[in-house]
Amino acid sequence: MDKSPAWSPDGRQIAFIRRKGSSGEILLISPTGGPEHKVIETVGTLVAWSADSQTLAFIDRAAGEDGHSIFLVPAAGGAKRQLTFPAAEKTYGDSSPAISPDGRTLAFVRHLTYDVADIFVQPLDSMKARRLTFDKRQIRGLAWTSDGKELIFASNRNGRHQLWRVNVSGTAQPTVVDGITEARSPAVSTSRLVYQALTEDYDIRLLNRGADGAWNASKPSSFAASIRDEQNPSVSPDGRRLSFVSDRSGWFEVWVCAYPEASDCRQLTSFRQGYVGSPRWSPDSQRIAFDARVDGNADIYLVRADGGQPVPLTHESSVESRASWSADGRSIYFRSDRTGTHQIWKMPVAGGAPSQITTHGGFEALEAPDGRSLYYVQGRYTRGLWSVPVDGGQETRVSGLGSLTASSWTLIDNGILWIDDTASNPPAPIRFYDFATHELSKIAEVPGYVIPSAIGFYAVRNGAVMMWSQLDRSTHDLMLVERFR
């Protein structure tokens, strides 16, 4: 897959990234054709040129780190130089590199979490970054104006993604570019603005097992669909309600509908900022645990299933997310980077000190039906599943589950289900690991397009119903604004 083309300022070369599975490489080619020239390998997905067309800025991972940093490499090839160091700030990573027209300054996006970010600027001859925005919102691309005095960026500061502009001096608050919505990836020339107008619709799909024990994967039904996104579905243990996250109100919030009718849909939260995700039902079906980014800080919250004010369960300045319940309903598992690395923690729902469960990385976890083991994924981009006793101990990799990734798996009474996104997509196979026999099998397929971070794969405990979020509609257009100032 070839993507992210970037034209050199002198017009002589086009840089692009060729993806090969989870890795890739930066290549150069002449706009008139001819052979390709490999510059360097990378796991990143974006590349940008310096003003003199001699250097490339790109995102990659430093050795031993999960998050992305920004590197520089000569366009002619050679050793890369790390320019930003987000790990030192305990952040999620850096993205969207853009070099100023005078070639002296790098602008980039630094993510506190996946959906909480701000813009930073940094001289190319320095390793000291200066923060330019303080909104802690999503940012989906940025570009320098031709005079180098401002940055144009796409952000959901007001709910929907709009274009904003901010002075690089940092002396004024960002202002909105009027008349533009659903915008991503701006690019600016002397008097023109181009941006991507992006509309996507993720819907929840349900796949039921028939009386003969088989699934009809060609006809999964939809649930509570809208023209906006619905993600992370899960059914209450009493089988009466289904919770999910949706931005149908303008912001991502937790919603609940009657199940299986998809009626009486109600919005449970009203944060109107950041991102809300990963709702999970308590065993008694009375409460929902979820994570929310309030003022940019990710914490675990609890809310009653019949409504009410959400109550924060964690209060630290670190990232806490991906909550799940213990089988007895007394404890909540979650991931936290309070020690500097993401690990799985456990704390009493009634309050009290949390205890660290994993030591070699932990991103999301689910307690086994027997209440004795905890299954977990080590990182957002780490494939495979691990297990550990519920109170900590020996951490063991589960054999045969090397294609499993975060957000794409769930536990049922007799095994583990996951969507294998390593295969052609679509369709993506749904695979099953049997606790008793340790055998692996393919049981169904997902006919639609799924993205691992948005799947929210779930199944009821007896495995009779599986559900996930898939991309049902996507519209991408390039829009041109003439005489842009």
C-alpha positions, 0 to 999 in steps of 0.5 A, a space after each residue: 500500500 502506497 500512501 502519504 505522498 509529499 512533493 519536494 519544494 524544488 519539484 524534483 521528487 515525490 516522497 511516499 510511504 509504502 506499507 508492508 503489514 505493520 512496517 514500511 519504508 520511505 521511497 522517493 520517485 521522480 514526478 516524470 517516472 523512473 526507478 524508486 529510491 529507498 530512503 529508510 525503513 519506518 513504522 510511521 505513516 507520514 513524511 514531510 520535506 525541509 524547505 531546501 528539499 534536502 531532508 525528510 521529517 517522519 514519524 517512527 518509533 525509537 527502540 524500546 518505545 511504543 509511542 511515535 517520535 519525529 526523526 530527520 533523515 537526509 533525502 539522499 539516505 543515511 542515518 536518522 536523527 531523533 528530534 522529539 522525545 515524547 517518552 520523556 514527557 510520558 506522552 502517547 507520542 508525536 505526529 504530523 511533522 511540518 517544517 516551516 517555510 524558512 526551514 528553521 522550525 518544526 511544528 508537530 502534534 503531541 498526543 497525551 492519549 490517542 484522542 487528546 493532543 496539542 500543537 508544539 513547535 521546535 527549532 530544528 537545531 534544538 531538542 526543546 519543544 514549545 507548546 503552542 495550544 492548550 486545548 487537549 483536543 483531537 488534532 487531525 493535521 496541520 500546515 504552515 501558512 506561506 509567510 511562516 507566521 501561522 499554523 492551520 490545523 484541524 481540530 474538534 475544539 467545538 465538537 465537529 472537526 473544523 479548521 483553526 489558525 494559530 499564531 506561531 508566536 503564541 501571543 493569541 488564542 486560536 481562531 476558527 476558519 469560518 465556513 469549513 466543517 468535517 475538515 482534516 489534513 490542511 495544506 496551504 500555498 501562497 493564496 490557496 487552501 486545500 483540505 480533506 473533507 471527511 465523513 465516516 459512519 461506523 455502525 454496530 453490527 450483530 451476528 447471531 448464531 442460528 439454531 443449528 449452531 452456525 452464523 450467517 456472516 453475510 447478513 449481520 444486523 445493524 443496531 441503533 444506527 445513525 449517520 454518526 459513529 457508534 462504537 464499543 458495544 456491549 450487552 448488560 449481563 441481564 440481557 436487557 440493554 446495550 451500551 455503546 459510544 456515539 458522537 450523534 449528539 456532537 460529542 462522543 458520549 455513552 449511550 444505552 438502548 433497550 436490547 434487542 429492540 434498539 429502542 428507548 435510546 438514552 444518552 448517559 453522559 454529557 461531558 461535551 469535551 474530549 473523548 469518551 470510550 470503552 463502556 463496560 457493564 457491572 455484573 449486576 447490570 446496574 452500573 457502567 464503567 468507562 473512560 473519559 478525557 475531561 480537561 485532557 486527563 484520562 480517568 475511569 468513571 462510573 455511571 448508573 445505567 438509569 442515568 445520573 452524574 458520572 463519578 470519577 474512580 481515578 483522579 491521577 494526572 496519569 492516563 487511566 483507561 480501558 476499564 473492565 470488571 471483576 466477576 464478583 463486581 467488587 473491583 475494576 481493572 484498568 490500564 495506567 501509565 502512572 509508573 511511566 509505562 502502561 500496565 494493568 492495575 486493579 482497584 476496589 470499586 468502593 474505593 481504596 488503593 489500586 494495585 499493579 497487576 502486570 509488570 511487562 506492559 498492559 493495555 486492556 484486560 478482561 477477567 476469565 470466567 473462572 475468576 482466577 486468571 486475567 487475560 490482557 494485551 500488552 500494548 496498542 500495537 502489540 499482537 498476542 494475548 497474555 494471562 496472569 493471576 488476578 492478583 498478579 504473578 507469573 505473566 504468560 503468553 497464550 500460545 497460538 493467538 499471535 494475530 490478536 490485537 487490542 479492541 478486537 477480542 473478547 472472552 466467552 464462557 468456553 474460550 476467546 473470540 477475536 477478529 483477525 485483521 492480519 487477513 484481507 480486509 474485508 472479509 476478516 475472519 473471526 477466530 476462536 480459542 477453546 479453553 478446554 482443548 486449546 484448539 483454534 478455529 475459524 467460526 465466521 467472517 466480518 464482511 465489512 471494513 473494520 479498524 482495530 482501534 474502533 472495533 470494540 469487539 464483544 460477544 455475550 457470554 454463551 457466544 450466541 451473539 457477537 457484535 462489533 463496529 464497522 465502517 459502513 460509509 466513508 466519503 473523502 473529498 479534497 476541497 479548494 479555497 481560493 484567495 485564502 488569507 
